[in-house]
Amino acid sequence: MTGKNGQLAASLVEAAALVPGVELVTVGRPEFELTDAASVTETILAQLPDIVVSAAAYTSVDRAEFQQDLAYEINVTGAALVAEAAAMLGVPVIHLSTDYVFSGTSSAPYREDDEPGPKTFYGYSKLRGEHAVAGANPLHVILRTSWVYSPFGHNFARTMLRLAKERETIDIVADQWGNPTSALALAAAVMMVSTHPGRTIPSIYHVAGTGETNWANLARYIFQVSRAYGGPSANVRDITTAEYRTPAPRPLHSALCCDKFESVFDWRAPPWQESVETVVRRIIAEEYGHVDPEESEHLQ
């Protein structure tokens, strides 16, 4: 797997440990650098993998507007190099992509065959990366996901809990809608694809948490769960996208339809509320050393 410090990498390490016979090798900096062609090829070929998970990427949506050359080199050229190395070994590549490849203006969840229309350079680079991966390796599966959070690293859930220790009220955007996705569930989906015969059939799938919400309501639920388990909480004040300006525009509705993945793999991610409880409970246990299981009765 490319990328050893991200949320998905940590989640996949856990998931792989539960599957007999699966050995997961993560590669990343400094020995593996997506901007260095020789580094990419030599590192992957040396591992002799049965399948390559391409998760390393440039993921800063706002900075990508100002570092376009670097974002392109990593998300397009680098992604192609990973896929090419897998092709040299004759093995499939599973490439991670994003809801940002769409415009975010649809009133319905996006399907895999809907017309892309990225509004940010980050989204553009990820879309071009999808094309580059498909062109470099005929044995490719592209998984688009959205709003990823987990017990690991930096993400929305951990940020909300940190801010709740510092503020009584937090302003959160309430007019952007999507599917919160636990990296733990995403890792389960990647494991499923990697052991399924369909991994050799070139395809694009959407994999995201079940159900839609907005950022403000997601924050409210994080705090509800946190309170139930004795963690920090705060009040949430709804604001609009116009009130929270960012260098890169955010999609207003980027929900993903995951029916295709379910039809092929007979699996769908849990409801986002269920996954949030799992993740927040783990964060609280990590931060405070214990969680009272009886407190779960306060959850609605």
Salt bridges, closest charged atoms under 4 A:
GLU14 OE2 - ARG282 NH2 2.62
GLU31 OE2 - LYS4 NZ 3.23
GLU33 OE1 - ARG29 NE 3.01
ASP62 OD1 - ARG250 NH1 2.83
GLU130 OE1 - ARG144 NH2 2.86
GLU166 OE2 - ARG162 NH1 3.81
ASP171 OD1 - ARG237 NE 2.92
GLU212 OE1 - HIS253 NE2 2.89
ASP238 OD1 - ARG220 NH2 2.63
ASP259 OD2 - ARG111 NH2 3.91
ASP259 OD1 - ARG268 NH2 2.52
GLU262 OE1 - ARG268 NH2 2.63
GLU286 OE2 - ARG158 NH2 3.35
GLU287 OE2 - ARG158 NH2 3.34
GLU287 OE1 - LYS165 NZ 3.55
